[in-house]
Amino acid sequence: MKKLFSILAITALVFAGTISSNAANVQIMSSNVQTVMAAATVSIIQDEGETSTEEKGFHQELKERFVEGGPAFMGIVLLCLILGLAFAIERIIYLNLATTNTKKLADSVEDALKSGGVDAAKEVCRNTKGPVASIYYQGLERANEGIDAAEKAVVAYGGVQMGQLEKNVSWISLFIAIAPMLGFMGTVIGMIDAFDKIQAAGDMNPSLVAGGIKIALLTTVFGLIVAIILQVFYNYIIAKIDSIVNSMEDASITLIDMLVEYKNK
């Protein structure tokens, strides 16, 4: 009987030891799982932060830089961009509407002169838009007074039309010049502010001057960006004006030749 109790006691002790050992192992495993999960969570949060930083688009970055540059000069530079683009778009629309197929117009006027005379040719010009048609109409108005009078009318009205084509272009060139100058002014003011902070602190601490120098560089960059954008539109407009002017000159010569031939017949 004593042996039976001894065996049962030993079995109970072994079982208790096994349970305690298993509990300790489970606790260790639980602790390890919690550590791994915490590390994974930190890693996920870091990855999400990096992803959100990488996914920040150009528009958001540009807006942040604009705010960092300060509203004083950055707002003026932005106003230069808006006004310059407004004048540029207005000129582009006007020049595209002023573009005419001069060869087709010349053929139509020539056919009208042959079939119906000057009045028929004037009607064709009256129903056609563009500076070339207006020059043709003015030349035909003076056709009865002689070739010289018609040629003088064409030259005079050609100068008027050229002035209409170049209208508001000077404003675009003004904004191209002002935008980088404002940027450089912001640079100078930012540097002055940085040196004022150094003088007030009495120490050359980089953190004191970093803000002023950053504002100075941002205003310069934005001023140059505005000037580059407007310069592209300006060059396109000048090229378009030159093309229309060349067409006007060729069409004027063609009109005088047609009038000479009409008078001879």
Contacts in CASP RR format, 6 or more apart in sequence:
PFRMAT RR
TARGET T0000
AUTHOR 0000-0000-0000
METHOD contacts of the structure
MODEL  1
MKKLFSILAITALVFAGTISSNAANVQIMSSNVQTVMAAATVSIIQDEGE
TSTEEKGFHQELKERFVEGGPAFMGIVLLCLILGLAFAIERIIYLNLATT
NTKKLADSVEDALKSGGVDAAKEVCRNTKGPVASIYYQGLERANEGIDAA
EKAVVAYGGVQMGQLEKNVSWISLFIAIAPMLGFMGTVIGMIDAFDKIQA
AGDMNPSLVAGGIKIALLTTVFGLIVAIILQVFYNYIIAKIDSIVNSMED
ASITLIDMLVEYKNK
65 218 0 8 1.000
65 222 0 8 1.000
66 74 0 8 1.000
66 78 0 8 1.000
66 218 0 8 1.000
66 222 0 8 1.000
68 214 0 8 1.000
68 215 0 8 1.000
68 218 0 8 1.000
69 214 0 8 1.000
69 215 0 8 1.000
69 218 0 8 1.000
69 219 0 8 1.000
69 222 0 8 1.000
70 215 0 8 1.000
70 218 0 8 1.000
70 219 0 8 1.000
73 182 0 8 1.000
73 183 0 8 1.000
73 185 0 8 1.000
73 186 0 8 1.000
73 189 0 8 1.000
73 219 0 8 1.000
74 218 0 8 1.000
74 219 0 8 1.000
74 222 0 8 1.000
76 182 0 8 1.000
77 179 0 8 1.000
77 182 0 8 1.000
77 183 0 8 1.000
77 219 0 8 1.000
77 222 0 8 1.000
77 223 0 8 1.000
77 226 0 8 1.000
78 222 0 8 1.000
78 226 0 8 1.000
80 175 0 8 1.000
80 178 0 8 1.000
80 179 0 8 1.000
80 182 0 8 1.000
80 223 0 8 1.000
80 226 0 8 1.000
80 230 0 8 1.000
81 175 0 8 1.000
81 179 0 8 1.000
81 226 0 8 1.000
81 229 0 8 1.000
81 230 0 8 1.000
83 171 0 8 1.000
83 175 0 8 1.000
84 171 0 8 1.000
84 172 0 8 1.000
84 175 0 8 1.000
84 230 0 8 1.000
84 233 0 8 1.000
85 229 0 8 1.000
85 230 0 8 1.000
85 233 0 8 1.000
87 168 0 8 1.000
87 169 0 8 1.000
87 171 0 8 1.000
87 172 0 8 1.000
87 175 0 8 1.000
88 172 0 8 1.000
88 230 0 8 1.000
88 233 0 8 1.000
88 234 0 8 1.000
88 237 0 8 1.000
90 168 0 8 1.000
91 167 0 8 1.000
91 168 0 8 1.000
91 169 0 8 1.000
91 172 0 8 1.000
91 237 0 8 1.000
92 233 0 8 1.000
92 236 0 8 1.000
92 237 0 8 1.000
92 240 0 8 1.000
94 165 0 8 1.000
95 165 0 8 1.000
95 237 0 8 1.000
95 240 0 8 1.000
95 241 0 8 1.000
95 244 0 8 1.000
96 240 0 8 1.000
97 129 0 8 1.000
97 130 0 8 1.000
98 129 0 8 1.000
98 130 0 8 1.000
98 131 0 8 1.000
98 165 0 8 1.000
98 244 0 8 1.000
99 130 0 8 1.000
99 240 0 8 1.000
99 243 0 8 1.000
99 244 0 8 1.000
100 128 0 8 1.000
100 129 0 8 1.000
100 130 0 8 1.000
100 131 0 8 1.000
100 132 0 8 1.000
100 133 0 8 1.000
100 247 0 8 1.000
102 132 0 8 1.000
102 247 0 8 1.000
102 250 0 8 1.000
102 251 0 8 1.000
102 254 0 8 1.000
105 124 0 8 1.000
105 125 0 8 1.000
105 128 0 8 1.000
105 132 0 8 1.000
105 133 0 8 1.000
105 136 0 8 1.000
105 251 0 8 1.000
106 251 0 8 1.000
106 254 0 8 1.000
106 255 0 8 1.000
106 258 0 8 1.000
108 124 0 8 1.000
108 128 0 8 1.000
109 121 0 8 1.000
109 124 0 8 1.000
109 125 0 8 1.000
109 136 0 8 1.000
109 140 0 8 1.000
109 255 0 8 1.000
109 258 0 8 1.000
110 258 0 8 1.000
112 120 0 8 1.000
112 121 0 8 1.000
112 123 0 8 1.000
112 124 0 8 1.000
113 120 0 8 1.000
113 121 0 8 1.000
113 258 0 8 1.000
113 262 0 8 1.000
114 262 0 8 1.000
117 262 0 8 1.000
118 140 0 8 1.000
118 143 0 8 1.000
118 144 0 8 1.000
118 262 0 8 1.000
121 136 0 8 1.000
121 140 0 8 1.000
122 137 0 8 1.000
122 140 0 8 1.000
122 141 0 8 1.000
125 133 0 8 1.000
125 134 0 8 1.000
125 136 0 8 1.000
125 137 0 8 1.000
125 140 0 8 1.000
126 133 0 8 1.000
126 137 0 8 1.000
131 158 0 8 1.000
131 161 0 8 1.000
131 164 0 8 1.000
131 165 0 8 1.000
131 244 0 8 1.000
131 248 0 8 1.000
132 247 0 8 1.000
132 248 0 8 1.000
132 251 0 8 1.000
134 157 0 8 1.000
134 161 0 8 1.000
135 154 0 8 1.000
135 157 0 8 1.000
135 158 0 8 1.000
135 161 0 8 1.000
135 248 0 8 1.000
135 251 0 8 1.000
135 252 0 8 1.000
135 255 0 8 1.000
136 251 0 8 1.000
136 255 0 8 1.000
138 153 0 8 1.000
138 154 0 8 1.000
138 156 0 8 1.000
138 157 0 8 1.000
139 150 0 8 1.000
139 153 0 8 1.000
139 154 0 8 1.000
139 157 0 8 1.000
139 255 0 8 1.000
139 259 0 8 1.000
140 150 0 8 1.000
140 255 0 8 1.000
140 259 0 8 1.000
141 153 0 8 1.000
142 149 0 8 1.000
142 150 0 8 1.000
142 152 0 8 1.000
142 153 0 8 1.000
143 150 0 8 1.000
143 259 0 8 1.000
143 262 0 8 1.000
146 263 0 8 1.000
147 256 0 8 1.000
147 259 0 8 1.000
147 260 0 8 1.000
147 263 0 8 1.000
150 255 0 8 1.000
150 256 0 8 1.000
150 259 0 8 1.000
151 256 0 8 1.000
154 252 0 8 1.000
154 255 0 8 1.000
154 256 0 8 1.000
155 252 0 8 1.000
158 248 0 8 1.000
158 252 0 8 1.000
161 248 0 8 1.000
162 245 0 8 1.000
162 248 0 8 1.000
165 241 0 8 1.000
165 244 0 8 1.000
165 245 0 8 1.000
166 241 0 8 1.000
169 234 0 8 1.000
169 237 0 8 1.000
169 238 0 8 1.000
169 241 0 8 1.000
172 230 0 8 1.000
172 233 0 8 1.000
172 234 0 8 1.000
172 237 0 8 1.000
173 234 0 8 1.000
175 226 0 8 1.000
175 230 0 8 1.000
176 227 0 8 1.000
176 230 0 8 1.000
176 231 0 8 1.000
176 234 0 8 1.000
177 227 0 8 1.000
179 223 0 8 1.000
179 224 0 8 1.000
179 226 0 8 1.000
179 227 0 8 1.000
179 230 0 8 1.000
180 220 0 8 1.000
180 223 0 8 1.000
180 224 0 8 1.000
180 226 0 8 1.000
180 227 0 8 1.000
182 219 0 8 1.000
182 223 0 8 1.000
183 219 0 8 1.000
183 220 0 8 1.000
183 222 0 8 1.000
183 223 0 8 1.000
183 224 0 8 1.000
184 220 0 8 1.000
185 219 0 8 1.000
186 215 0 8 1.000
186 216 0 8 1.000
186 219 0 8 1.000
186 220 0 8 1.000
187 216 0 8 1.000
187 217 0 8 1.000
187 219 0 8 1.000
187 220 0 8 1.000
188 216 0 8 1.000
189 216 0 8 1.000
190 212 0 8 1.000
190 213 0 8 1.000
190 215 0 8 1.000
190 216 0 8 1.000
190 219 0 8 1.000
191 212 0 8 1.000
191 213 0 8 1.000
191 216 0 8 1.000
193 212 0 8 1.000
193 215 0 8 1.000
194 208 0 8 1.000
194 209 0 8 1.000
194 211 0 8 1.000
194 212 0 8 1.000
194 213 0 8 1.000
194 216 0 8 1.000
195 209 0 8 1.000
197 208 0 8 1.000
197 209 0 8 1.000
197 212 0 8 1.000
198 204 0 8 1.000
198 205 0 8 1.000
198 208 0 8 1.000
198 209 0 8 1.000
201 208 0 8 1.000
END
